[in-house]
Amino acid sequence: MDDKTTEAEKELQKTWGGVLRYFNILQFLDHSYVVTALGNDNGLNSALVPPKGNQNQSQPTVQYNVAAWQKLEELIFDETTLELLRYMQEHNWDLPEVGYELMDSNEVIIAEAELA
């Protein structure tokens, strides 16, 4: 989320409200993170630690399904997200879905996750 704009305080509050509402839904999924632009600038996001289920791997293991991972990389343009994707591949995480659409009870798309 881009939280650098402070000119429109009410708009920023509205945006944060939406982010928190969706994170309330996503918080129970493995590997769910919410990061902000200011968090990146201030180094706060670098403190994120993978879930305990992945911490027992001290060394990255052999990559699997290389072609599928490369195809995902072609769909991502943000360098930070690419770094996350590469980390996931090196540590044999399950293949994520790029551009996952979140729908409400009426099957209306209400948000899109970069990776899910």
N, CA, C and O atoms as a GROMACS GRO file, in nm:
protein
  464
    1MET      N    1   0.084  -0.117   0.000
    1MET     CA    2   0.000   0.000   0.000
    1MET      C    3   0.088   0.123   0.000
    1MET      O    4   0.188   0.129   0.073
    2ASP      N    5   0.054   0.222  -0.080
    2ASP     CA    6   0.130   0.346  -0.084
    2ASP      C    7   0.075   0.440   0.023
    2ASP      O    8  -0.031   0.500   0.006
    3ASP      N    9   0.150   0.451   0.133
    3ASP     CA   10   0.106   0.535   0.244
    3ASP      C   11   0.189   0.662   0.255
    3ASP      O   12   0.191   0.726   0.360
    4LYS      N   13   0.259   0.699   0.148
    4LYS     CA   14   0.344   0.817   0.150
    4LYS      C   15   0.266   0.946   0.138
    4LYS      O   16   0.310   1.050   0.188
    5THR      N   17   0.152   0.943   0.072
    5THR     CA   18   0.075   1.064   0.050
    5THR      C   19   0.006   1.105   0.178
    5THR      O   20  -0.077   1.031   0.231
    6THR      N   21   0.039   1.223   0.228
    6THR     CA   22  -0.024   1.271   0.351
    6THR      C   23  -0.114   1.391   0.324
    6THR      O   24  -0.178   1.442   0.417
    7GLU      N   25  -0.121   1.437   0.199
    7GLU     CA   26  -0.202   1.553   0.166
    7GLU      C   27  -0.350   1.528   0.192
    7GLU      O   28  -0.421   1.615   0.242
    8ALA      N   29  -0.396   1.411   0.160
    8ALA     CA   30  -0.537   1.377   0.177
    8ALA      C   31  -0.550   1.281   0.294
    8ALA      O   32  -0.564   1.160   0.276
    9GLU      N   33  -0.546   1.335   0.415
    9GLU     CA   34  -0.550   1.253   0.537
    9GLU      C   35  -0.673   1.163   0.542
    9GLU      O   36  -0.663   1.046   0.580
   10LYS      N   37  -0.788   1.217   0.506
   10LYS     CA   38  -0.911   1.136   0.509
   10LYS      C   39  -0.903   1.022   0.409
   10LYS      O   40  -0.949   0.911   0.437
   11GLU      N   41  -0.845   1.048   0.293
   11GLU     CA   42  -0.830   0.943   0.192
   11GLU      C   43  -0.735   0.834   0.241
   11GLU      O   44  -0.758   0.715   0.218
   12LEU      N   45  -0.628   0.875   0.308
   12LEU     CA   46  -0.534   0.777   0.364
   12LEU      C   47  -0.602   0.693   0.472
   12LEU      O   48  -0.581   0.571   0.478
   13GLN      N   49  -0.682   0.756   0.556
   13GLN     CA   50  -0.756   0.682   0.660
   13GLN      C   51  -0.852   0.581   0.596
   13GLN      O   52  -0.866   0.469   0.644
   14LYS      N   53  -0.917   0.623   0.489
   14LYS     CA   54  -1.009   0.535   0.419
   14LYS      C   55  -0.934   0.414   0.359
   14LYS      O   56  -0.980   0.300   0.366
   15THR      N   57  -0.819   0.443   0.302
   15THR     CA   58  -0.738   0.337   0.244
   15THR      C   59  -0.693   0.238   0.350
   15THR      O   60  -0.702   0.117   0.331
   16TRP      N   61  -0.645   0.290   0.463
   16TRP     CA   62  -0.603   0.203   0.573
   16TRP      C   63  -0.720   0.119   0.623
   16TRP      O   64  -0.702   0.001   0.654
   17GLY      N   65  -0.836   0.176   0.631
   17GLY     CA   66  -0.954   0.101   0.674
   17GLY      C   67  -0.981  -0.017   0.582
   17GLY      O   68  -1.012  -0.127   0.628
   18GLY      N   69  -0.968   0.006   0.452
   18GLY     CA   70  -0.986  -0.102   0.355
   18GLY      C   71  -0.879  -0.208   0.366
   18GLY      O   72  -0.909  -0.328   0.360
   19VAL      N   73  -0.754  -0.165   0.383
   19VAL     CA   74  -0.644  -0.262   0.398
   19VAL      C   75  -0.666  -0.348   0.522
   19VAL      O   76  -0.651  -0.470   0.515
   20LEU      N   77  -0.701  -0.287   0.632
   20LEU     CA   78  -0.722  -0.362   0.756
   20LEU      C   79  -0.842  -0.457   0.744
   20LEU      O   80  -0.839  -0.568   0.797
   21ARG      N   81  -0.945  -0.414   0.675
   21ARG     CA   82  -1.062  -0.500   0.655
   21ARG      C   83  -1.024  -0.625   0.576
   21ARG      O   84  -1.065  -0.736   0.611
   22TYR      N   85  -0.945  -0.608   0.468
   22TYR     CA   86  -0.905  -0.723   0.388
   22TYR      C   87  -0.802  -0.808   0.460
   22TYR      O   88  -0.801  -0.931   0.446
   23PHE      N   89  -0.714  -0.744   0.536
   23PHE     CA   90  -0.617  -0.824   0.610
   23PHE      C   91  -0.687  -0.908   0.716
   23PHE      O   92  -0.640  -1.017   0.750
   24ASN      N   93  -0.797  -0.860   0.768
   24ASN     CA   94  -0.875  -0.937   0.863
   24ASN      C   95  -0.919  -1.070   0.801
   24ASN      O   96  -0.929  -1.172   0.870
   25ILE      N   97  -0.944  -1.070   0.671
   25ILE     CA   98  -0.982  -1.192   0.599
   25ILE      C   99  -0.857  -1.276   0.570
   25ILE      O  100  -0.859  -1.398   0.586
   26LEU      N  101  -0.750  -1.212   0.528
   26LEU     CA  102  -0.630  -1.282   0.483
   26LEU      C  103  -0.539  -1.331   0.595
   26LEU      O  104  -0.453  -1.416   0.571
   27GLN      N  105  -0.556  -1.280   0.716
   27GLN     CA  106  -0.461  -1.306   0.823
   27GLN      C  107  -0.445  -1.454   0.856
   27GLN      O  108  -0.343  -1.493   0.913
   28PHE      N  109  -0.541  -1.536   0.824
   28PHE     CA  110  -0.534  -1.677   0.859
   28PHE      C  111  -0.472  -1.762   0.749
   28PHE      O  112  -0.453  -1.883   0.767
   29LEU      N  113  -0.439  -1.701   0.637
   29LEU     CA  114  -0.370  -1.773   0.529
   29LEU      C  115  -0.221  -1.779   0.560
   29LEU      O  116  -0.165  -1.684   0.615
   30ASP      N  117  -0.158  -1.890   0.526
   30ASP     CA  118  -0.013  -1.898   0.542
   30ASP      C  119   0.053  -1.792   0.456
   30ASP      O  120   0.009  -1.763   0.345
   31HIS      N  121   0.159  -1.734   0.508
   31HIS     CA  122   0.242  -1.640   0.435
   31HIS      C  123   0.168  -1.514   0.392
   31HIS      O  124   0.191  -1.464   0.282
   32SER      N  125   0.081  -1.460   0.476
   32SER     CA  126   0.012  -1.334   0.446
   32SER      C  127   0.088  -1.220   0.510
   32SER      O  128   0.114  -1.221   0.631
   33TYR      N  129   0.124  -1.121   0.431
   33TYR     CA  130   0.195  -1.005   0.481
   33TYR      C  131   0.130  -0.880   0.423
   33TYR      O  132   0.085  -0.880   0.309
   34VAL      N  133   0.125  -0.775   0.501
   34VAL     CA  134   0.082  -0.645   0.453
   34VAL      C  135   0.202  -0.553   0.472
   34VAL      O  136   0.253  -0.537   0.583
   35VAL      N  137   0.247  -0.492   0.363
   35VAL     CA  138   0.361  -0.402   0.370
   35VAL      C  139   0.322  -0.268   0.310
   35VAL      O  140   0.229  -0.258   0.231
   36THR      N  141   0.394  -0.166   0.349
   36THR     CA  142   0.366  -0.031   0.299
   36THR      C  143   0.491   0.030   0.237
   36THR      O  144   0.603  -0.016   0.261
   37ALA      N  145   0.471   0.133   0.157
   37ALA     CA  146   0.583   0.203   0.094
   37ALA      C  147   0.673   0.265   0.200
   37ALA      O  148   0.796   0.256   0.191
   38LEU      N  149   0.615   0.329   0.301
   38LEU     CA  150   0.696   0.388   0.408
   38LEU      C  151   0.771   0.281   0.486
   38LEU      O  152   0.884   0.303   0.528
   39GLY      N  153   0.708   0.166   0.504
   39GLY     CA  154   0.777   0.055   0.571
   39GLY      C  155   0.898   0.010   0.492
   39GLY      O  156   1.002  -0.023   0.551
   40ASN      N  157   0.888   0.008   0.360
   40ASN     CA  158   1.003  -0.024   0.276
   40ASN      C  159   1.112   0.081   0.291
   40ASN      O  160   1.229   0.047   0.308
   41ASP      N  161   1.073   0.208   0.284
   41ASP     CA  162   1.170   0.317   0.293
   41ASP      C  163   1.243   0.318   0.427
   41ASP      O  164   1.362   0.348   0.434
   42ASN      N  165   1.172   0.284   0.534
   42ASN     CA  166   1.228   0.288   0.669
   42ASN      C  167   1.290   0.156   0.713
   42ASN      O  168   1.340   0.145   0.825
   43GLY      N  169   1.287   0.055   0.626
   43GLY     CA  170   1.345  -0.074   0.660
   43GLY      C  171   1.260  -0.159   0.753
   43GLY      O  172   1.306  -0.263   0.801
   44LEU      N  173   1.135  -0.118   0.779
   44LEU     CA  174   1.050  -0.193   0.871
   44LEU      C  175   1.008  -0.327   0.812
   44LEU      O  176   0.996  -0.425   0.885
   45ASN      N  177   0.985  -0.332   0.681
   45ASN     CA  178   0.939  -0.455   0.619
   45ASN      C  179   1.046  -0.563   0.617
   45ASN      O  180   1.015  -0.681   0.605
   46SER      N  181   1.173  -0.523   0.629
   46SER     CA  182   1.281  -0.621   0.629
   46SER      C  183   1.280  -0.706   0.755
   46SER      O  184   1.347  -0.809   0.761
   47ALA      N  185   1.205  -0.664   0.856
   47ALA     CA  186   1.196  -0.740   0.981
   47ALA      C  187   1.098  -0.856   0.971
   47ALA      O  188   1.088  -0.937   1.063
   48LEU      N  189   1.025  -0.866   0.859
   48LEU     CA  190   0.931  -0.976   0.843
   48LEU      C  191   1.006  -1.108   0.839
   48LEU      O  192   1.108  -1.121   0.771
   49VAL      N  193   0.956  -1.204   0.911
   49VAL     CA  194   1.020  -1.335   0.920
   49VAL      C  195   0.925  -1.440   0.863
   49VAL      O  196   0.806  -1.437   0.893
   50PRO      N  197   0.977  -1.532   0.782
   50PRO     CA  198   0.888  -1.637   0.730
   50PRO      C  199   0.826  -1.717   0.844
   50PRO      O  200   0.883  -1.724   0.953
   51PRO      N  201   0.710  -1.775   0.821
   51PRO     CA  202   0.645  -1.854   0.926
   51PRO      C  203   0.734  -1.968   0.973
   51PRO      O  204   0.821  -2.014   0.899
   52LYS      N  205   0.712  -2.013   1.096
   52LYS     CA  206   0.795  -2.116   1.156
   52LYS      C  207   0.804  -2.242   1.071
   52LYS      O  208   0.906  -2.310   1.073
   53GLY      N  209   0.700  -2.274   0.998
   53GLY     CA  210   0.701  -2.394   0.915
   53GLY      C  211   0.811  -2.392   0.810
   53GLY      O  212   0.854  -2.498   0.764
   54ASN      N  213   0.858  -2.274   0.772
   54ASN     CA  214   0.964  -2.264   0.672
   54ASN      C  215   1.100  -2.232   0.734
   54ASN      O  216   1.200  -2.233   0.663
   55GLN      N  217   1.106  -2.205   0.862
   55GLN     CA  218   1.231  -2.166   0.924
   55GLN      C  219   1.323  -2.284   0.952
   55GLN      O  220   1.442  -2.264   0.977
   56ASN      N  221   1.273  -2.405   0.947
   56ASN     CA  222   1.358  -2.519   0.976
   56ASN      C  223   1.450  -2.554   0.860
   56ASN      O  224   1.534  -2.643   0.874
   57GLN      N  225   1.436  -2.489   0.749
   57GLN     CA  226   1.526  -2.511   0.636
   57GLN      C  227   1.640  -2.411   0.644
   57GLN      O  228   1.622  -2.293   0.611
   58SER      N  229   1.756  -2.457   0.689
   58SER     CA  230   1.868  -2.364   0.705
   58SER      C  231   1.929  -2.326   0.571
   58SER      O  232   1.980  -2.215   0.556
   59GLN      N  233   1.926  -2.416   0.475
   59GLN     CA  234   1.979  -2.389   0.342
   59GLN      C  235   1.867  -2.402   0.239
   59GLN      O  236   1.781  -2.489   0.251
   60PRO      N  237   1.868  -2.316   0.140
   60PRO     CA  238   1.770  -2.335   0.033
   60PRO      C  239   1.788  -2.473  -0.029
   60PRO      O  240   1.900  -2.522  -0.045
   61THR      N  241   1.678  -2.536  -0.063
   61THR     CA  242   1.684  -2.668  -0.123
   61THR      C  243   1.676  -2.658  -0.275
   61THR      O  244   1.660  -2.549  -0.329
   62VAL      N  245   1.688  -2.769  -0.341
   62VAL     CA  246   1.687  -2.772  -0.488
   62VAL      C  247   1.555  -2.715  -0.539
   62VAL      O  248   1.448  -2.749  -0.489
   63GLN      N  249   1.565  -2.630  -0.637
   63GLN     CA  250   1.444  -2.568  -0.694
   63GLN      C  251   1.365  -2.672  -0.771
   63GLN      O  252   1.422  -2.759  -0.836
   64TYR      N  253   1.235  -2.662  -0.764
   64TYR     CA  254   1.148  -2.753  -0.837
   64TYR      C  255   1.056  -2.672  -0.927
   64TYR      O  256   1.028  -2.555  -0.900
   65ASN      N  257   1.011  -2.735  -1.031
   65ASN     CA  258   0.915  -2.674  -1.122
   65ASN      C  259   0.965  -2.538  -1.173
   65ASN      O  260   0.894  -2.439  -1.168
   66VAL      N  261   1.088  -2.536  -1.222
   66VAL     CA  262   1.154  -2.413  -1.263
   66VAL      C  263   1.074  -2.338  -1.370
   66VAL      O  264   1.063  -2.215  -1.364
   67ALA      N  265   1.020  -2.409  -1.466
   67ALA     CA  266   0.945  -2.343  -1.575
   67ALA      C  267   0.824  -2.268  -1.522
   67ALA      O  268   0.795  -2.157  -1.568
   68ALA      N  269   0.753  -2.326  -1.426
   68ALA     CA  270   0.635  -2.260  -1.369
   68ALA      C  271   0.675  -2.134  -1.294
   68ALA      O  272   0.607  -2.031  -1.303
   69TRP      N  273   0.784  -2.140  -1.219
   69TRP     CA  274   0.832  -2.022  -1.146
   69TRP      C  275   0.874  -1.912  -1.243
   69TRP      O  276   0.845  -1.795  -1.219
   70GLN      N  277   0.941  -1.949  -1.350
   70GLN     CA  278   0.984  -1.850  -1.449
   70GLN      C  279   0.863  -1.783  -1.515
   70GLN      O  280   0.866  -1.663  -1.543
   71LYS      N  281   0.759  -1.861  -1.539
   71LYS     CA  282   0.637  -1.805  -1.597
   71LYS      C  283   0.575  -1.701  -1.502
   71LYS      O  284   0.526  -1.597  -1.546
   72LEU      N  285   0.576  -1.732  -1.371
   72LEU     CA  286   0.524  -1.636  -1.272
   72LEU      C  287   0.607  -1.509  -1.271
   72LEU      O  288   0.552  -1.399  -1.263
   73GLU      N  289   0.739  -1.523  -1.280
   73GLU     CA  290   0.826  -1.405  -1.281
   73GLU      C  291   0.792  -1.310  -1.397
   73GLU      O  292   0.804  -1.189  -1.383
   74GLU      N  293   0.750  -1.366  -1.510
   74GLU     CA  294   0.714  -1.284  -1.625
   74GLU      C  295   0.589  -1.200  -1.600
   74GLU      O  296   0.568  -1.099  -1.667
   75LEU      N  297   0.507  -1.241  -1.503
   75LEU     CA  298   0.382  -1.170  -1.474
   75LEU      C  299   0.401  -1.057  -1.372
   75LEU      O  300   0.309  -0.978  -1.351
   76ILE      N  301   0.517  -1.050  -1.310
   76ILE     CA  302   0.540  -0.954  -1.202
   76ILE      C  303   0.638  -0.847  -1.247
   76ILE      O  304   0.743  -0.878  -1.305
   77PHE      N  305   0.603  -0.722  -1.220
   77PHE     CA  306   0.687  -0.610  -1.261
   77PHE      C  307   0.753  -0.538  -1.144
   77PHE      O  308   0.851  -0.466  -1.162
   78ASP      N  309   0.701  -0.557  -1.024
   78ASP     CA  310   0.754  -0.490  -0.906
   78ASP      C  311   0.876  -0.566  -0.854
   78ASP      O  312   0.868  -0.686  -0.828
   79GLU      N  313   0.988  -0.496  -0.839
   79GLU     CA  314   1.114  -0.561  -0.800
   79GLU      C  315   1.105  -0.625  -0.660
   79GLU      O  316   1.160  -0.733  -0.639
   80THR      N  317   1.037  -0.560  -0.567
   80THR     CA  318   1.023  -0.616  -0.432
   80THR      C  319   0.944  -0.746  -0.436
   80THR      O  320   0.978  -0.843  -0.368
   81THR      N  321   0.838  -0.749  -0.516
   81THR     CA  322   0.758  -0.871  -0.529
   81THR      C  323   0.838  -0.980  -0.598
   81THR      O  324   0.825  -1.098  -0.564
   82LEU      N  325   0.922  -0.943  -0.695
   82LEU     CA  326   1.008  -1.041  -0.761
   82LEU      C  327   1.106  -1.103  -0.662
   82LEU      O  328   1.131  -1.224  -0.665
   83GLU      N  329   1.161  -1.020  -0.573
   83GLU     CA  330   1.252  -1.072  -0.471
   83GLU      C  331   1.180  -1.171  -0.380
   83GLU      O  332   1.235  -1.276  -0.345
   84LEU      N  333   1.058  -1.138  -0.342
   84LEU     CA  334   0.978  -1.229  -0.258
   84LEU      C  335   0.952  -1.359  -0.332
   84LEU      O  336   0.963  -1.467  -0.274
   85LEU      N  337   0.917  -1.350  -0.459
   85LEU     CA  338   0.889  -1.469  -0.539
   85LEU      C  339   1.013  -1.557  -0.548
   85LEU      O  340   1.003  -1.680  -0.536
   86ARG      N  341   1.128  -1.498  -0.568
   86ARG     CA  342   1.254  -1.575  -0.576
   86ARG      C  343   1.286  -1.642  -0.442
   86ARG      O  344   1.332  -1.756  -0.438
   87TYR      N  345   1.261  -1.570  -0.334
   87TYR     CA  346   1.282  -1.629  -0.201
   87TYR      C  347   1.191  -1.751  -0.183
   87TYR      O  348   1.235  -1.856  -0.134
   88MET      N  349   1.067  -1.736  -0.223
   88MET     CA  350   0.971  -1.846  -0.210
   88MET      C  351   1.017  -1.967  -0.293
   88MET      O  352   1.006  -2.081  -0.247
   89GLN      N  353   1.067  -1.942  -0.413
   89GLN     CA  354   1.113  -2.050  -0.499
   89GLN      C  355   1.235  -2.119  -0.438
   89GLN      O  356   1.241  -2.242  -0.433
   90GLU      N  357   1.331  -2.041  -0.390
   90GLU     CA  358   1.453  -2.098  -0.333
   90GLU      C  359   1.426  -2.184  -0.211
   90GLU      O  360   1.502  -2.276  -0.180
   91HIS      N  361   1.318  -2.154  -0.141
   91HIS     CA  362   1.285  -2.227  -0.018
   91HIS      C  363   1.169  -2.325  -0.037
   91HIS      O  364   1.107  -2.371   0.059
   92ASN      N  365   1.143  -2.357  -0.164
   92ASN     CA  366   1.043  -2.459  -0.200
   92ASN      C  367   0.904  -2.434  -0.141
   92ASN      O  368   0.838  -2.528  -0.097
   93TRP      N  369   0.860  -2.308  -0.141
   93TRP     CA  370   0.723  -2.280  -0.100
   93TRP      C  371   0.632  -2.330  -0.211
   93TRP      O  372   0.675  -2.350  -0.324
   94ASP      N  373   0.507  -2.348  -0.178
   94ASP     CA  374   0.409  -2.385  -0.280
   94ASP      C  375   0.402  -2.274  -0.384
   94ASP      O  376   0.420  -2.156  -0.352
   95LEU      N  377   0.376  -2.312  -0.506
   95LEU     CA  378   0.365  -2.217  -0.615
   95LEU      C  379   0.247  -2.122  -0.588
   95LEU      O  380   0.133  -2.168  -0.576
   96PRO      N  381   0.272  -1.990  -0.578
   96PRO     CA  382   0.160  -1.898  -0.551
   96PRO      C  383   0.082  -1.866  -0.677
   96PRO      O  384   0.125  -1.895  -0.789
   97GLU      N  385  -0.033  -1.805  -0.656
   97GLU     CA  386  -0.113  -1.757  -0.768
   97GLU      C  387  -0.092  -1.607  -0.778
   97GLU      O  388  -0.102  -1.535  -0.679
   98VAL      N  389  -0.062  -1.560  -0.897
   98VAL     CA  390  -0.040  -1.416  -0.920
   98VAL      C  391  -0.174  -1.353  -0.956
   98VAL      O  392  -0.248  -1.406  -1.039
   99GLY      N  393  -0.203  -1.238  -0.894
   99GLY     CA  394  -0.326  -1.166  -0.926
   99GLY      C  395  -0.451  -1.235  -0.876
   99GLY      O  396  -0.552  -1.241  -0.946
  100TYR      N  397  -0.445  -1.288  -0.755
  100TYR     CA  398  -0.559  -1.359  -0.697
  100TYR      C  399  -0.671  -1.260  -0.666
  100TYR      O  400  -0.650  -1.161  -0.597
  101GLU      N  401  -0.790  -1.288  -0.718
  101GLU     CA  402  -0.904  -1.197  -0.700
  101GLU      C  403  -0.986  -1.240  -0.579
  101GLU      O  404  -1.028  -1.355  -0.568
  102LEU      N  405  -1.008  -1.146  -0.489
  102LEU     CA  406  -1.091  -1.170  -0.371
  102LEU      C  407  -1.233  -1.125  -0.401
  102LEU      O  408  -1.255  -1.015  -0.450
  103MET      N  409  -1.328  -1.211  -0.372
  103MET     CA  410  -1.468  -1.181  -0.404
  103MET      C  411  -1.553  -1.178  -0.278
  103MET      O  412  -1.526  -1.248  -0.181
  104ASP      N  413  -1.657  -1.096  -0.282
  104ASP     CA  414  -1.750  -1.093  -0.170
  104ASP      C  415  -1.854  -1.203  -0.188
  104ASP      O  416  -1.843  -1.285  -0.279
  105SER      N  417  -1.953  -1.207  -0.101
  105SER     CA  418  -2.055  -1.313  -0.105
  105SER      C  419  -2.140  -1.309  -0.233
  105SER      O  420  -2.205  -1.408  -0.267
  106ASN      N  421  -2.140  -1.196  -0.303
  106ASN     CA  422  -2.213  -1.184  -0.430
  106ASN      C  423  -2.124  -1.213  -0.551
  106ASN      O  424  -2.163  -1.189  -0.665
  107GLU      N  425  -2.005  -1.265  -0.523
  107GLU     CA  426  -1.906  -1.296  -0.625
  107GLU      C  427  -1.863  -1.173  -0.706
  107GLU      O  428  -1.834  -1.182  -0.826
  108VAL      N  429  -1.860  -1.059  -0.638
  108VAL     CA  430  -1.809  -0.936  -0.696
  108VAL      C  431  -1.664  -0.920  -0.651
  108VAL      O  432  -1.635  -0.933  -0.532
  109ILE      N  433  -1.574  -0.893  -0.743
  109ILE     CA  434  -1.434  -0.875  -0.708
  109ILE      C  435  -1.418  -0.749  -0.626
  109ILE      O  436  -1.452  -0.640  -0.672
  110ILE      N  437  -1.365  -0.763  -0.505
  110ILE     CA  438  -1.351  -0.649  -0.416
  110ILE      C  439  -1.204  -0.610  -0.394
  110ILE      O  440  -1.176  -0.501  -0.343
  111ALA      N  441  -1.111  -0.698  -0.431
  111ALA     CA  442  -0.969  -0.667  -0.416
  111ALA      C  443  -0.890  -0.770  -0.496
  111ALA      O  444  -0.941  -0.875  -0.535
  112GLU      N  445  -0.764  -0.737  -0.520
  112GLU     CA  446  -0.676  -0.832  -0.588
  112GLU      C  447  -0.546  -0.839  -0.511
  112GLU      O  448  -0.483  -0.737  -0.482
  113ALA      N  449  -0.505  -0.960  -0.477
  113ALA     CA  450  -0.378  -0.983  -0.408
  113ALA      C  451  -0.268  -1.003  -0.512
  113ALA      O  452  -0.288  -1.075  -0.610
  114GLU      N  453  -0.155  -0.939  -0.491
  114GLU     CA  454  -0.043  -0.955  -0.583
  114GLU      C  455  -0.004  -1.103  -0.593
  114GLU      O  456   0.012  -1.156  -0.703
  115LEU      N  457   0.010  -1.168  -0.477
  115LEU     CA  458   0.041  -1.310  -0.471
  115LEU      C  459  -0.050  -1.374  -0.367
  115LEU      O  460  -0.078  -1.313  -0.264
  116ALA      N  461  -0.095  -1.494  -0.393
  116ALA     CA  462  -0.176  -1.566  -0.294
  116ALA      C  463  -0.140  -1.713  -0.298
  116ALA      O  464  -0.196  -1.792  -0.222
   0.00000   0.00000   0.00000
